[in-house]
Amino acid sequence: MAQQKDPAVLPESNSKIYEGIRTSLTEARKKAFSAINSAMVAAYWEIGRQINEAVGDRADYGKKLLAYLSGRLAAEFGKGFTVANLRNMRQFYQTFPIRYALRSELTWTHYRMLMRITDLNRREFYLSESAGSGWTSRQLERQINSFYYERLLATQKEHRPEIESEIFRLEPKKEAEYILKDPYILEFLDLQENAKYNESELEQGLIDKLQAFLLELGKGFSFVARQKRITTVGGEHYYIDLVFYNYILKCFVVIDLKAGKLSYQDIGQIDFYVRLFNDKVKQENDNPTIGIILCTDKDESIVKYSVLADNENLFASKYRLYLPTEEELRAELQREREFLEWQIAENNGAGQ
């Protein structure tokens, strides 16, 4: 009697096996991230305590000590130990002097934002809400910038749920910020950064297309970087999706891609990027930086140029000759978004 062959594994079974493995890996990464983050936050608090106790009120000595420590620590442990970062660690201890009161749910990025809040009640509110509601650092930033605390106090109790739930619509929570996605974790472990860790599948596809579109225009665009990281004097990290240099206009062009509807915070952010790039990257013989913000809302894509007030005449008289119009960019973005969404849906369907 011939041996009966095992039936072929059905696609549905394959998908279930994959999902089970994916869940295991996702949970393991979350635990790894949480453990490393907790150790990092505790270490930074302890560093801040030691520096604070050593310096006391001796400001001049404090400057020399931070410079000395930064030189030695950066050489041995990596670039995360700049003078500015060590100063932040000291401020961290001063702001949260009780070690056991720290919340394990919060990252170093959360605490850096909370330290900027001088009002004790506001700071305690945002700390408690971030930990209790599971806000990401992006969600916390949006809540602070939109005066969530003040709006909640000014709203009648029966209408508060609308305000409380809006953050999950305006700033949807993405995958957990695992070890490979957090620049502070990377600095703490002295690891190299991979720019593509911060891009979703759709965002990466749109950026790919936008990059190719501008290079194919033949109007002087030269590619510089993707997910370009700019660090402020205070040690804050910011990422710009795309950076070009136009050798005809002799200026940098920075592009920020946003998912969802355009907000005043988004406009303010691209203006901030332009100022930051002018300050940190632009050379004396370069013309002022231009910013472009692209919002990929499902109903309508929006494109806006960001030009600082003192450069509007230059933009109107010269830049417009070589830059694509807002309508050209909007049409290209909308067309590519629709194609990518269809393609992703097809690929997901094929894998079921």
HELIX and SHEET records of a PDB file:
HELIX    1   1 PRO A   11  VAL A   55  1                                  45    
HELIX    2   2 ALA A   59  PHE A   77  1                                  19    
HELIX    3   3 VAL A   83  THR A   95  1                                  13    
HELIX    4   4 ARG A   99  ALA A  101  5                                   3    
HELIX    5   5 TRP A  108  MET A  115  1                                   8    
HELIX    6   6 LEU A  120  SER A  133  1                                  14    
HELIX    7   7 SER A  137  ASN A  145  1                                   9    
HELIX    8   8 TYR A  148  LEU A  153  1                                   6    
HELIX    9   9 LYS A  157  HIS A  159  5                                   3    
HELIX   10  10 ARG A  160  SER A  165  1                                   6    
HELIX   11  11 ILE A  167  LEU A  170  1                                   4    
HELIX   12  12 ILE A  179  LYS A  181  5                                   3    
HELIX   13  13 PRO A  183  LEU A  189  1                                   7    
HELIX   14  14 ALA A  195  ASN A  198  5                                   4    
HELIX   15  15 GLU A  201  GLU A  216  1                                  16    
HELIX   16  16 TYR A  264  LYS A  280  1                                  17    
HELIX   17  17 ALA A  309  ASN A  311  5                                   3    
HELIX   18  18 GLU A  312  SER A  317  1                                   6    
HELIX   19  19 TYR A  319  LEU A  321  5                                   3    
HELIX   20  20 GLU A  326  ALA A  350  1                                  25    
SHEET    1   A 5 PHE A 221  THR A 231  0                                        
SHEET    2   A 5 HIS A 237  ASN A 246 -1                                        
SHEET    3   A 5 CYS A 251  LYS A 258 -1                                        
SHEET    4   A 5 ILE A 290  THR A 296  1                                        
SHEET    5   A 5 SER A 301  SER A 306 -1                                        
END                                                                             
